[in-house]
Amino acid sequence: MAVTVARLSATLSGWHGRGRAERVAAPVEILPKWALFTPITLQWLWLGLKYGSVTLPSAVNPGIETGGLVGESKMSCLALIAPEFHDWLAPTILVHPGEDPEHARERAGLPYPVIAKPDIGWCGYGVRRIADAEALSRYAGAFPAGHAFMLQRFIDAPHEAALLYVRRPGDARGRVAALTIRHLPQVTGDGAATVEALIVADPRMRRNARIYRNSLSEDVLEHVPAAGERVPLASIASIRAGGRYKDGDALITQALEDAVDALSRSMAGFHYGRFDVKFASVEALRQGRFTILEVNGAGAEAIQFWDPKYAFLDTFRGVFAKQRDLFALGAEMRRRGHRPIGWRALVRAHLKQRRLIKSYPASN
């Protein structure tokens, strides 16, 4: 442990005095998992003692299994959205165990490429862009038996964002509490270097070089992109895959809040969560025009604090504040008769999700 702490201290010292504009990653990204999650877990346990329930946040969304803390069905979350808002959704179907995925795709009218993703998922594990029937068959064959996955229309919009929504019980309106722009991992060509060489030369991308070598074809890795040509390295913008997050709160407008609030209030038993969306332009987003990819509940992370502009303490302050808000909202819901899930049931859901994640096909 002493050696690990010494290494951590040395790593952190490398960040001291570095300008925020120069950072290639959020400071918390370089923390080992134990250093990141230990203080977060300790505050969660303290809040559980304070409020008399470590699972209290599961009460904030009665319409979602476990409140969306862990292990919930993504398809069930999308199904909460009222029919009048279905035009805002990326067309999505659930492929049940034993069902022919190609027949299901054809019946739904989903063209290739299509996005395949687990119904129970986290951080983009198991999410793949599928180009043809052969690739879909391989994905289905590699998926854990007895579990469903989703097929979703590929939305060819250039930008992605996460919209965190909060509404207190009894309030007529909610608000967009945070907006985070999510950037896919990518490299920019110089007209001379291959994609693989550009990955190695990029201080952020080379941290995940092994992932890209395993997920990208040899043709892509050996391709020499033209100067200024951007080459995406994954179909998911997760930090885990090298995606980059940027705080976009300055883009929140009344029109955007009106749209998200109307959508959210159409969802029975939904008070806190995050919409992952794609949009055509900044102006379109500001006007409340976007396409919904996923709905996440109480387990939605405060991802805006993974913007490199935030220092360590800023990040932890933000995450701690989110936890306090979740417990306070859960307490309000409990006073209104909504009971949180039992801790044993929550542990079972967590273990099931972890087990499934380890068995999913690789993302790309």
FENJO-V983211 format. One record per residue. RES is the residue in one letter. SS is DSSP state (2 for helix, 1 for strand, 0 for the rest). D_LAST is the distance of its C-alpha to the last C-alpha in Angstrom with 1 decimal. Layout:
res=RES ss=SS d_last=D_LAST
res=RES ss=SS d_last=D_LAST
This chain:
res=M ss=0 d_last=34.6
res=A ss=2 d_last=36.9
res=V ss=2 d_last=34.7
res=T ss=2 d_last=31.5
res=V ss=2 d_last=33.4
res=A ss=2 d_last=34.8
res=R ss=2 d_last=31.4
res=L ss=2 d_last=30.2
res=S ss=2 d_last=33.4
res=A ss=2 d_last=32.9
res=T ss=2 d_last=29.4
res=L ss=2 d_last=30.7
res=S ss=2 d_last=33.7
res=G ss=0 d_last=31.4
res=W ss=0 d_last=30.5
res=H ss=0 d_last=34.2
res=G ss=0 d_last=35.5
res=R ss=0 d_last=32.3
res=G ss=0 d_last=32.2
res=R ss=2 d_last=29.7
res=A ss=2 d_last=28.8
res=E ss=2 d_last=28.0
res=R ss=0 d_last=25.5
res=V ss=0 d_last=22.0
res=A ss=0 d_last=20.9
res=A ss=0 d_last=22.6
res=P ss=2 d_last=25.2
res=V ss=2 d_last=24.1
res=E ss=2 d_last=20.7
res=I ss=2 d_last=22.6
res=L ss=0 d_last=24.4
res=P ss=0 d_last=23.9
res=K ss=2 d_last=23.0
res=W ss=2 d_last=26.7
res=A ss=2 d_last=28.0
res=L ss=2 d_last=25.8
res=F ss=2 d_last=26.3
res=T ss=2 d_last=29.9
res=P ss=2 d_last=31.6
res=I ss=2 d_last=29.5
res=T ss=2 d_last=30.4
res=L ss=2 d_last=34.0
res=Q ss=2 d_last=34.4
res=W ss=2 d_last=32.9
res=L ss=2 d_last=35.5
res=W ss=2 d_last=38.2
res=L ss=2 d_last=37.5
res=G ss=2 d_last=37.5
res=L ss=2 d_last=40.9
res=K ss=2 d_last=42.2
res=Y ss=2 d_last=41.3
res=G ss=0 d_last=41.9
res=S ss=0 d_last=38.5
res=V ss=0 d_last=35.2
res=T ss=0 d_last=33.4
res=L ss=2 d_last=35.2
res=P ss=2 d_last=32.2
res=S ss=2 d_last=31.2
res=A ss=2 d_last=34.3
res=V ss=0 d_last=33.0
res=N ss=0 d_last=31.2
res=P ss=0 d_last=33.4
res=G ss=0 d_last=31.4
res=I ss=0 d_last=28.2
res=E ss=2 d_last=28.0
res=T ss=2 d_last=28.5
res=G ss=2 d_last=28.7
res=G ss=2 d_last=25.0
res=L ss=0 d_last=25.2
res=V ss=0 d_last=23.0
res=G ss=0 d_last=21.9
res=E ss=0 d_last=22.7
res=S ss=0 d_last=21.5
res=K ss=2 d_last=19.3
res=M ss=2 d_last=20.9
res=S ss=2 d_last=24.3
res=C ss=2 d_last=23.8
res=L ss=2 d_last=23.0
res=A ss=2 d_last=26.1
res=L ss=0 d_last=28.3
res=I ss=0 d_last=28.2
res=A ss=0 d_last=31.4
res=P ss=2 d_last=31.5
res=E ss=2 d_last=32.9
res=F ss=2 d_last=29.7
res=H ss=2 d_last=27.3
res=D ss=2 d_last=27.1
res=W ss=2 d_last=25.1
res=L ss=1 d_last=22.4
res=A ss=0 d_last=19.3
res=P ss=0 d_last=20.5
res=T ss=1 d_last=19.0
res=I ss=1 d_last=20.1
res=L ss=1 d_last=20.1
res=V ss=1 d_last=19.7
res=H ss=0 d_last=22.3
res=P ss=0 d_last=22.5
res=G ss=0 d_last=24.0
res=E ss=0 d_last=23.4
res=D ss=0 d_last=22.3
res=P ss=2 d_last=19.0
res=E ss=2 d_last=19.9
res=H ss=2 d_last=23.3
res=A ss=2 d_last=22.1
res=R ss=2 d_last=19.9
res=E ss=2 d_last=22.9
res=R ss=2 d_last=25.3
res=A ss=2 d_last=23.4
res=G ss=0 d_last=23.2
res=L ss=0 d_last=19.5
res=P ss=0 d_last=18.6
res=Y ss=0 d_last=15.6
res=P ss=0 d_last=13.0
res=V ss=1 d_last=12.5
res=I ss=1 d_last=10.3
res=A ss=1 d_last=10.5
res=K ss=1 d_last=11.0
res=P ss=1 d_last=13.5
res=D ss=0 d_last=17.0
res=I ss=0 d_last=17.5
res=G ss=0 d_last=14.7
res=W ss=0 d_last=14.4
res=C ss=0 d_last=12.5
res=G ss=0 d_last=9.2
res=Y ss=0 d_last=9.2
res=G ss=0 d_last=8.3
res=V ss=0 d_last=6.9
res=R ss=1 d_last=5.2
res=R ss=1 d_last=6.7
res=I ss=1 d_last=9.3
res=A ss=0 d_last=11.6
res=D ss=0 d_last=14.6
res=A ss=2 d_last=16.7
res=E ss=2 d_last=15.9
res=A ss=2 d_last=12.2
res=L ss=2 d_last=13.3
res=S ss=2 d_last=15.9
res=R ss=2 d_last=13.7
res=Y ss=2 d_last=11.6
res=A ss=2 d_last=15.0
res=G ss=2 d_last=16.5
res=A ss=2 d_last=14.3
res=F ss=0 d_last=14.7
res=P ss=0 d_last=17.7
res=A ss=0 d_last=20.9
res=G ss=0 d_last=22.9
res=H ss=0 d_last=20.3
res=A ss=0 d_last=19.2
res=F ss=1 d_last=15.9
res=M ss=1 d_last=15.7
res=L ss=1 d_last=14.9
res=Q ss=1 d_last=15.1
res=R ss=1 d_last=16.1
res=F ss=0 d_last=13.7
res=I ss=0 d_last=15.9
res=D ss=0 d_last=16.3
res=A ss=0 d_last=17.9
res=P ss=0 d_last=17.5
res=H ss=1 d_last=17.8
res=E ss=1 d_last=16.7
res=A ss=1 d_last=19.1
res=A ss=1 d_last=20.1
res=L ss=1 d_last=23.6
res=L ss=1 d_last=25.5
res=Y ss=1 d_last=28.5
res=V ss=1 d_last=31.6
res=R ss=0 d_last=34.8
res=R ss=0 d_last=37.7
res=P ss=0 d_last=39.4
res=G ss=0 d_last=42.4
res=D ss=0 d_last=41.2
res=A ss=0 d_last=41.3
res=R ss=0 d_last=38.3
res=G ss=0 d_last=35.2
res=R ss=1 d_last=33.4
res=V ss=1 d_last=30.1
res=A ss=1 d_last=30.3
res=A ss=1 d_last=27.3
res=L ss=1 d_last=25.0
res=T ss=1 d_last=21.9
res=I ss=1 d_last=20.0
res=R ss=1 d_last=16.3
res=H ss=1 d_last=14.9
res=L ss=0 d_last=11.4
res=P ss=0 d_last=11.0
res=Q ss=1 d_last=12.6
res=V ss=1 d_last=15.4
res=T ss=1 d_last=18.6
res=G ss=0 d_last=20.2
res=D ss=0 d_last=23.8
res=G ss=0 d_last=24.7
res=A ss=0 d_last=25.1
res=A ss=0 d_last=22.1
res=T ss=0 d_last=19.0
res=V ss=2 d_last=15.6
res=E ss=2 d_last=15.5
res=A ss=2 d_last=19.0
res=L ss=2 d_last=18.1
res=I ss=2 d_last=15.4
res=V ss=2 d_last=18.2
res=A ss=2 d_last=20.8
res=D ss=0 d_last=19.1
res=P ss=0 d_last=20.3
res=R ss=0 d_last=17.5
res=M ss=2 d_last=14.5
res=R ss=2 d_last=16.1
res=R ss=2 d_last=16.0
res=N ss=2 d_last=12.3
res=A ss=2 d_last=12.8
res=R ss=2 d_last=12.2
res=I ss=2 d_last=8.6
res=Y ss=2 d_last=8.0
res=R ss=2 d_last=10.4
res=N ss=2 d_last=8.8
res=S ss=2 d_last=5.4
res=L ss=0 d_last=7.4
res=S ss=0 d_last=10.4
res=E ss=2 d_last=13.8
res=D ss=2 d_last=15.0
res=V ss=2 d_last=12.7
res=L ss=2 d_last=13.6
res=E ss=2 d_last=17.2
res=H ss=0 d_last=17.4
res=V ss=0 d_last=20.1
res=P ss=0 d_last=19.5
res=A ss=0 d_last=22.8
res=A ss=0 d_last=24.4
res=G ss=0 d_last=23.0
res=E ss=0 d_last=19.9
res=R ss=1 d_last=16.8
res=V ss=1 d_last=13.5
res=P ss=1 d_last=10.4
res=L ss=0 d_last=7.9
res=A ss=0 d_last=5.1
res=S ss=0 d_last=5.8
res=I ss=0 d_last=7.3
res=A ss=0 d_last=10.5
res=S ss=0 d_last=11.1
res=I ss=2 d_last=13.4
res=R ss=2 d_last=11.7
res=A ss=2 d_last=8.8
res=G ss=0 d_last=11.6
res=G ss=0 d_last=12.3
res=R ss=1 d_last=16.0
res=Y ss=1 d_last=18.5
res=K ss=1 d_last=21.8
res=D ss=1 d_last=24.8
res=G ss=0 d_last=25.8
res=D ss=2 d_last=28.9
res=A ss=2 d_last=31.0
res=L ss=2 d_last=29.3
res=I ss=0 d_last=30.7
res=T ss=0 d_last=33.5
res=Q ss=2 d_last=35.9
res=A ss=2 d_last=34.3
res=L ss=2 d_last=30.8
res=E ss=2 d_last=32.4
res=D ss=2 d_last=34.5
res=A ss=2 d_last=31.5
res=V ss=2 d_last=29.5
res=D ss=2 d_last=32.7
res=A ss=2 d_last=33.7
res=L ss=2 d_last=30.3
res=S ss=2 d_last=30.4
res=R ss=2 d_last=34.0
res=S ss=0 d_last=33.3
res=M ss=0 d_last=31.2
res=A ss=0 d_last=33.7
res=G ss=0 d_last=33.6
res=F ss=0 d_last=31.0
res=H ss=0 d_last=32.1
res=Y ss=1 d_last=29.3
res=G ss=1 d_last=25.6
res=R ss=1 d_last=22.8
res=F ss=1 d_last=21.5
res=D ss=1 d_last=18.0
res=V ss=1 d_last=18.7
res=K ss=1 d_last=18.0
res=F ss=1 d_last=21.1
res=A ss=0 d_last=22.5
res=S ss=0 d_last=24.6
res=V ss=2 d_last=26.2
res=E ss=2 d_last=29.3
res=A ss=2 d_last=27.7
res=L ss=2 d_last=26.3
res=R ss=2 d_last=29.8
res=Q ss=0 d_last=31.4
res=G ss=0 d_last=29.3
res=R ss=0 d_last=27.2
res=F ss=0 d_last=23.5
res=T ss=1 d_last=21.2
res=I ss=1 d_last=20.2
res=L ss=1 d_last=16.7
res=E ss=1 d_last=17.7
res=V ss=1 d_last=20.9
res=N ss=1 d_last=21.1
res=G ss=0 d_last=24.5
res=A ss=0 d_last=26.4
res=G ss=0 d_last=23.6
res=A ss=0 d_last=22.0
res=E ss=0 d_last=21.9
res=A ss=0 d_last=23.9
res=I ss=2 d_last=21.0
res=Q ss=2 d_last=23.3
res=F ss=2 d_last=24.7
res=W ss=2 d_last=21.6
res=D ss=0 d_last=22.8
res=P ss=0 d_last=24.1
res=K ss=0 d_last=27.5
res=Y ss=0 d_last=28.2
res=A ss=0 d_last=30.0
res=F ss=2 d_last=29.7
res=L ss=2 d_last=32.6
res=D ss=2 d_last=31.5
res=T ss=2 d_last=28.2
res=F ss=2 d_last=30.1
res=R ss=2 d_last=32.8
res=G ss=2 d_last=30.3
res=V ss=2 d_last=28.5
res=F ss=2 d_last=31.9
res=A ss=2 d_last=33.2
res=K ss=2 d_last=30.5
res=Q ss=2 d_last=31.3
res=R ss=2 d_last=35.0
res=D ss=2 d_last=34.4
res=L ss=2 d_last=32.5
res=F ss=2 d_last=35.4
res=A ss=2 d_last=38.0
res=L ss=2 d_last=36.4
res=G ss=2 d_last=36.2
res=A ss=2 d_last=39.8
res=E ss=2 d_last=40.8
res=M ss=2 d_last=39.1
res=R ss=2 d_last=40.8
res=R ss=2 d_last=44.1
res=R ss=0 d_last=43.5
res=G ss=0 d_last=43.1
res=H ss=0 d_last=39.4
res=R ss=0 d_last=38.9
res=P ss=0 d_last=35.8
res=I ss=0 d_last=34.1
res=G ss=0 d_last=35.6
res=W ss=2 d_last=34.1
res=R ss=2 d_last=33.8
res=A ss=2 d_last=31.9
res=L ss=2 d_last=29.5
res=V ss=2 d_last=29.0
res=R ss=2 d_last=28.4
res=A ss=2 d_last=25.7
res=H ss=2 d_last=24.1
res=L ss=2 d_last=24.3
res=K ss=2 d_last=22.9
res=Q ss=2 d_last=19.8
res=R ss=2 d_last=19.3
res=R ss=2 d_last=19.9
res=L ss=2 d_last=17.5
res=I ss=2 d_last=14.6
res=K ss=2 d_last=15.3
res=S ss=2 d_last=15.2
res=Y ss=0 d_last=12.0
res=P ss=0 d_last=9.5
res=A ss=0 d_last=6.6
res=S ss=0 d_last=3.8
res=N ss=0 d_last=0.0
